[in-house]
Amino acid sequence: MINVWSVSQMLEDTGVLAPEDVKKAMPFCLSACARISKRLKDVKHEDEPAVINACAGIALYTYTLLQCGSGENFSSFKAGDVTISKSESAILESAVNFRDEALLQASEYLTDVDFVFKAVEI
């Protein structure tokens, strides 16, 4: 199985999550590793950086989705009369982009589960 610690380390190293948030995201890392492990073409690819990054992308997306749903991930800063804030939709969009790009980079190591080809009788 894909190393969960490598996935959590990838989230921390890329700076997309703070160290305390990485700890909270560990269950999502485990789930993402299980999901991607099922899609690997060959188990020898489980240590590939692109595969680890794909797991990190899925874990980040799932964690962000939960945080946005609970309202805890909204960030803002106020100094005097000026307020700077980032909306939940922007945070979620960033997580979606990270996930999609990571899955695209790992596509050579994964089976395609989103495409179905069936014969049609005439």
C-alpha positions, 0 to 999 in steps of 0.5 A, a space after each residue: 500500500 502507498 505510504 500514508 506518511 509520505 502523503 502527509 509529508 507531501 501536503 506539509 512540504 508543498 505548504 498547502 496545509 499547516 502542520 497542525 492541519 496535516 495531522 487533522 487530514 491524516 484519515 483523509 490521507 489514509 483513505 486517498 492511499 486506499 483509493 489510489 492503491 486500487 487504481 495502480 497499474 502495478 504495485 511497483 509504482 506506489 512509491 512514485 512521487 506522482 502517485 504520492 502527489 495524487 494521493 495528497 491531492 485527493 486527501 487535500 480535496 476531501 479535507 477542504 470539502 469537509 472544512 468548507 462545509 463546516 465553515 471552519 476554513 474561512 480565513 480573513 484578516 482585518 486591520 483597521 477599516 481594511 478586511 482581506 478575506 478568501 472565500 470558501 469557494 476560492 479555497 475549494 477551487 484551489 483544492 480541486 485544481 491541485 487534485 486534478 493536476 496531481 491526478 493528471 500527472 499520475 495518470 500513466 501509473 493509474 487505470 482509468 475508472 471513468 471510461 466505459 466502452 461497450 459494444 453496441 448491437 445493430 
